Amino acid sequence: MSHTYSQPTAKPTAKVAATGIAGSVAIVLIWVAGQFGVDMPAEVAAALTAIIAFAAGYMKKSES
């Protein structure tokens, strides 16, 4: 099954950008926490990153 999407530009939508930026910020915050002695299993860090990225994409309004 092939789907073709018509987009006026290759620029990501605001929701996609928010998700990507939030994921990156979460990773940096987890690294900073590690520098302050907070020990976190890799699985927990990955889950936290995914949750923060999802939340940012969910809260960002869609472009209409």
N, CA, C and O atoms as CSV, one atom per row, in Angstrom:
chain,resi,resn,atom,element,x,y,z
A,1,MET,N,N,0.848,-1.157,0.000
A,1,MET,CA,C,0.000,0.000,0.000
A,1,MET,C,C,0.905,1.235,0.000
A,1,MET,O,O,1.703,1.429,0.917
A,2,SER,N,N,0.777,2.039,-1.004
A,2,SER,CA,C,1.608,3.225,-1.138
A,2,SER,C,C,0.753,4.473,-0.946
A,2,SER,O,O,-0.312,4.617,-1.546
A,3,HIS,N,N,1.241,5.362,-0.101
A,3,HIS,CA,C,0.536,6.619,0.148
A,3,HIS,C,C,1.392,7.768,-0.369
A,3,HIS,O,O,2.605,7.797,-0.160
A,4,THR,N,N,0.763,8.689,-1.028
A,4,THR,CA,C,1.445,9.889,-1.482
A,4,THR,C,C,0.867,11.069,-0.720
A,4,THR,O,O,-0.349,11.256,-0.665
A,5,TYR,N,N,1.752,11.858,-0.134
A,5,TYR,CA,C,1.317,13.018,0.631
A,5,TYR,C,C,1.723,14.276,-0.107
A,5,TYR,O,O,2.847,14.387,-0.598
A,6,SER,N,N,0.825,15.201,-0.178
A,6,SER,CA,C,1.093,16.463,-0.844
A,6,SER,C,C,1.444,17.506,0.204
A,6,SER,O,O,0.587,17.960,0.962
A,7,GLN,N,N,2.708,17.877,0.235
A,7,GLN,CA,C,3.156,18.915,1.154
A,7,GLN,C,C,3.779,20.032,0.337
A,7,GLN,O,O,4.514,19.769,-0.615
A,8,PRO,N,N,3.492,21.277,0.697
A,8,PRO,CA,C,4.039,22.390,-0.070
A,8,PRO,C,C,5.550,22.561,0.115
A,8,PRO,O,O,6.211,23.199,-0.704
A,9,THR,N,N,6.090,21.988,1.194
A,9,THR,CA,C,7.513,22.165,1.481
A,9,THR,C,C,8.031,20.967,2.262
A,9,THR,O,O,7.254,20.205,2.838
A,10,ALA,N,N,9.344,20.810,2.276
A,10,ALA,CA,C,9.956,19.728,3.052
A,10,ALA,C,C,10.168,20.127,4.510
A,10,ALA,O,O,10.618,19.318,5.322
A,11,LYS,N,N,9.844,21.373,4.836
A,11,LYS,CA,C,9.996,21.870,6.206
A,11,LYS,C,C,9.114,21.060,7.155
A,11,LYS,O,O,7.936,20.848,6.869
A,12,PRO,N,N,9.671,20.602,8.285
A,12,PRO,CA,C,8.838,19.834,9.222
A,12,PRO,C,C,7.762,20.713,9.857
A,12,PRO,O,O,7.927,21.924,9.999
A,13,THR,N,N,6.673,20.078,10.230
A,13,THR,CA,C,5.608,20.822,10.896
A,13,THR,C,C,6.071,21.228,12.292
A,13,THR,O,O,7.080,20.728,12.789
A,14,ALA,N,N,5.340,22.122,12.911
A,14,ALA,CA,C,5.695,22.593,14.249
A,14,ALA,C,C,5.672,21.450,15.260
A,14,ALA,O,O,6.507,21.405,16.163
A,15,LYS,N,N,4.717,20.522,15.112
A,15,LYS,CA,C,4.632,19.386,16.031
A,15,LYS,C,C,5.866,18.499,15.911
A,15,LYS,O,O,6.400,18.044,16.923
A,16,VAL,N,N,6.320,18.251,14.695
A,16,VAL,CA,C,7.508,17.415,14.483
A,16,VAL,C,C,8.740,18.111,15.041
A,16,VAL,O,O,9.572,17.468,15.681
A,17,ALA,N,N,8.870,19.403,14.811
A,17,ALA,CA,C,10.010,20.155,15.333
A,17,ALA,C,C,10.010,20.160,16.861
A,17,ALA,O,O,11.058,19.986,17.483
A,18,ALA,N,N,8.854,20.355,17.460
A,18,ALA,CA,C,8.763,20.371,18.925
A,18,ALA,C,C,9.185,19.033,19.509
A,18,ALA,O,O,9.879,18.986,20.525
A,19,THR,N,N,8.771,17.945,18.871
A,19,THR,CA,C,9.118,16.616,19.345
A,19,THR,C,C,10.623,16.381,19.260
A,19,THR,O,O,11.230,15.871,20.202
A,20,GLY,N,N,11.216,16.749,18.146
A,20,GLY,CA,C,12.659,16.570,17.979
A,20,GLY,C,C,13.473,17.401,18.953
A,20,GLY,O,O,14.442,16.916,19.538
A,21,ILE,N,N,13.085,18.637,19.122
A,21,ILE,CA,C,13.804,19.524,20.047
A,21,ILE,C,C,13.646,19.043,21.484
A,21,ILE,O,O,14.616,19.037,22.243
A,22,ALA,N,N,12.449,18.642,21.863
A,22,ALA,CA,C,12.214,18.170,23.237
A,22,ALA,C,C,13.023,16.915,23.527
A,22,ALA,O,O,13.568,16.767,24.621
A,23,GLY,N,N,13.107,16.014,22.562
A,23,GLY,CA,C,13.911,14.811,22.757
A,23,GLY,C,C,15.382,15.142,22.967
A,23,GLY,O,O,16.044,14.552,23.821
A,24,SER,N,N,15.883,16.080,22.191
A,24,SER,CA,C,17.277,16.495,22.336
A,24,SER,C,C,17.526,17.179,23.677
A,24,SER,O,O,18.540,16.926,24.329
A,25,VAL,N,N,16.613,18.033,24.080
A,25,VAL,CA,C,16.745,18.715,25.374
A,25,VAL,C,C,16.705,17.702,26.517
A,25,VAL,O,O,17.459,17.824,27.483
A,26,ALA,N,N,15.835,16.709,26.410
A,26,ALA,CA,C,15.738,15.687,27.454
A,26,ALA,C,C,17.058,14.928,27.592
A,26,ALA,O,O,17.502,14.652,28.707
A,27,ILE,N,N,17.677,14.595,26.479
A,27,ILE,CA,C,18.955,13.879,26.523
A,27,ILE,C,C,20.025,14.724,27.214
A,27,ILE,O,O,20.798,14.212,28.024
A,28,VAL,N,N,20.066,16.002,26.897
A,28,VAL,CA,C,21.050,16.893,27.536
A,28,VAL,C,C,20.770,17.007,29.038
A,28,VAL,O,O,21.700,16.982,29.843
A,29,LEU,N,N,19.502,17.132,29.416
A,29,LEU,CA,C,19.159,17.218,30.841
A,29,LEU,C,C,19.531,15.941,31.587
A,29,LEU,O,O,19.965,16.007,32.738
A,30,ILE,N,N,19.371,14.790,30.957
A,30,ILE,CA,C,19.762,13.528,31.582
A,30,ILE,C,C,21.275,13.474,31.750
A,30,ILE,O,O,21.773,12.991,32.768
A,31,TRP,N,N,22.002,13.967,30.759
A,31,TRP,CA,C,23.465,14.018,30.865
A,31,TRP,C,C,23.880,14.948,32.018
A,31,TRP,O,O,24.766,14.605,32.801
A,32,VAL,N,N,23.249,16.112,32.119
A,32,VAL,CA,C,23.559,17.060,33.202
A,32,VAL,C,C,23.263,16.417,34.554
A,32,VAL,O,O,24.045,16.561,35.494
A,33,ALA,N,N,22.152,15.715,34.655
A,33,ALA,CA,C,21.820,15.032,35.902
A,33,ALA,C,C,22.908,14.027,36.266
A,33,ALA,O,O,23.262,13.886,37.437
A,34,GLY,N,N,23.436,13.331,35.263
A,34,GLY,CA,C,24.525,12.392,35.499
A,34,GLY,C,C,25.781,13.080,36.000
A,34,GLY,O,O,26.520,12.513,36.805
A,35,GLN,N,N,26.030,14.294,35.533
A,35,GLN,CA,C,27.187,15.055,35.994
A,35,GLN,C,C,27.060,15.455,37.460
A,35,GLN,O,O,28.060,15.704,38.133
A,36,PHE,N,N,25.828,15.514,37.948
A,36,PHE,CA,C,25.579,15.846,39.352
A,36,PHE,C,C,25.387,14.606,40.216
A,36,PHE,O,O,24.936,14.697,41.358
A,37,GLY,N,N,25.733,13.444,39.663
A,37,GLY,CA,C,25.709,12.226,40.440
A,37,GLY,C,C,24.414,11.437,40.406
A,37,GLY,O,O,24.282,10.444,41.121
A,38,VAL,N,N,23.464,11.854,39.599
A,38,VAL,CA,C,22.211,11.112,39.486
A,38,VAL,C,C,22.464,9.911,38.585
A,38,VAL,O,O,22.761,10.067,37.401
A,39,ASP,N,N,22.345,8.714,39.149
A,39,ASP,CA,C,22.581,7.491,38.385
A,39,ASP,C,C,21.250,6.973,37.869
A,39,ASP,O,O,20.327,6.717,38.642
A,40,MET,N,N,21.160,6.821,36.549
A,40,MET,CA,C,19.904,6.422,35.928
A,40,MET,C,C,20.190,5.305,34.924
A,40,MET,O,O,21.065,5.455,34.071
A,41,PRO,N,N,19.470,4.197,35.014
A,41,PRO,CA,C,19.663,3.143,34.018
A,41,PRO,C,C,19.353,3.659,32.610
A,41,PRO,O,O,18.516,4.545,32.440
A,42,ALA,N,N,20.021,3.110,31.617
A,42,ALA,CA,C,19.825,3.553,30.231
A,42,ALA,C,C,18.374,3.401,29.784
A,42,ALA,O,O,17.857,4.229,29.034
A,43,GLU,N,N,17.728,2.348,30.246
A,43,GLU,CA,C,16.336,2.122,29.860
A,43,GLU,C,C,15.424,3.216,30.392
A,43,GLU,O,O,14.500,3.649,29.703
A,44,VAL,N,N,15.678,3.658,31.601
A,44,VAL,CA,C,14.874,4.725,32.203
A,44,VAL,C,C,15.136,6.046,31.477
A,44,VAL,O,O,14.206,6.809,31.215
A,45,ALA,N,N,16.394,6.311,31.154
A,45,ALA,CA,C,16.736,7.531,30.425
A,45,ALA,C,C,16.062,7.551,29.055
A,45,ALA,O,O,15.550,8.586,28.629
A,46,ALA,N,N,16.060,6.416,28.369
A,46,ALA,CA,C,15.418,6.337,27.056
A,46,ALA,C,C,13.910,6.531,27.176
A,46,ALA,O,O,13.309,7.234,26.364
A,47,ALA,N,N,13.301,5.917,28.176
A,47,ALA,CA,C,11.858,6.068,28.376
A,47,ALA,C,C,11.510,7.514,28.718
A,47,ALA,O,O,10.523,8.053,28.218
A,48,LEU,N,N,12.311,8.133,29.558
A,48,LEU,CA,C,12.070,9.530,29.929
A,48,LEU,C,C,12.164,10.441,28.710
A,48,LEU,O,O,11.348,11.348,28.544
A,49,THR,N,N,13.146,10.203,27.867
A,49,THR,CA,C,13.297,10.984,26.642
A,49,THR,C,C,12.076,10.825,25.747
A,49,THR,O,O,11.563,11.806,25.209
A,50,ALA,N,N,11.614,9.594,25.587
A,50,ALA,CA,C,10.441,9.349,24.747
A,50,ALA,C,C,9.194,10.015,25.322
A,50,ALA,O,O,8.393,10.571,24.571
A,51,ILE,N,N,9.020,9.969,26.616
A,51,ILE,CA,C,7.847,10.576,27.259
A,51,ILE,C,C,7.872,12.090,27.092
A,51,ILE,O,O,6.847,12.696,26.779
A,52,ILE,N,N,9.028,12.701,27.296
A,52,ILE,CA,C,9.136,14.160,27.155
A,52,ILE,C,C,8.894,14.580,25.710
A,52,ILE,O,O,8.202,15.567,25.460
A,53,ALA,N,N,9.460,13.835,24.753
A,53,ALA,CA,C,9.262,14.158,23.336
A,53,ALA,C,C,7.786,14.006,22.954
A,53,ALA,O,O,7.234,14.854,22.253
A,54,PHE,N,N,7.154,12.928,23.413
A,54,PHE,CA,C,5.731,12.728,23.128
A,54,PHE,C,C,4.902,13.871,23.701
A,54,PHE,O,O,4.019,14.402,23.028
A,55,ALA,N,N,5.189,14.246,24.941
A,55,ALA,CA,C,4.422,15.310,25.598
A,55,ALA,C,C,4.551,16.634,24.838
A,55,ALA,O,O,3.573,17.364,24.681
A,56,ALA,N,N,5.759,16.932,24.372
A,56,ALA,CA,C,5.949,18.180,23.633
A,56,ALA,C,C,5.170,18.159,22.320
A,56,ALA,O,O,4.537,19.152,21.961
A,57,GLY,N,N,5.210,17.041,21.603
A,57,GLY,CA,C,4.448,16.937,20.361
A,57,GLY,C,C,2.953,16.973,20.591
A,57,GLY,O,O,2.207,17.535,19.789
A,58,TYR,N,N,2.513,16.373,21.690
A,58,TYR,CA,C,1.097,16.341,22.016
A,58,TYR,C,C,0.576,17.734,22.365
A,58,TYR,O,O,-0.532,18.103,21.977
A,59,MET,N,N,1.375,18.499,23.095
A,59,MET,CA,C,0.929,19.830,23.550
A,59,MET,C,C,1.034,20.897,22.467
A,59,MET,O,O,0.320,21.899,22.521
A,60,LYS,N,N,1.912,20.700,21.485
A,60,LYS,CA,C,2.080,21.708,20.423
A,60,LYS,C,C,0.864,21.703,19.518
A,60,LYS,O,O,0.424,20.647,19.064
A,61,LYS,N,N,0.325,22.877,19.256
A,61,LYS,CA,C,-0.848,22.994,18.374
A,61,LYS,C,C,-0.465,22.656,16.938
A,61,LYS,O,O,0.646,22.943,16.493
A,62,SER,N,N,-1.399,22.046,16.226
A,62,SER,CA,C,-1.180,21.758,14.807
A,62,SER,C,C,-1.312,23.048,14.005
A,62,SER,O,O,-2.063,23.954,14.366
A,63,GLU,N,N,-0.574,23.103,12.929
A,63,GLU,CA,C,-0.707,24.240,12.018
A,63,GLU,C,C,-1.935,24.017,11.158
A,63,GLU,O,O,-2.132,22.921,10.633
A,64,SER,N,N,-2.742,25.012,11.010
A,64,SER,CA,C,-3.962,24.849,10.192
A,64,SER,C,C,-3.922,25.723,8.985
A,64,SER,O,O,-4.859,25.717,8.187
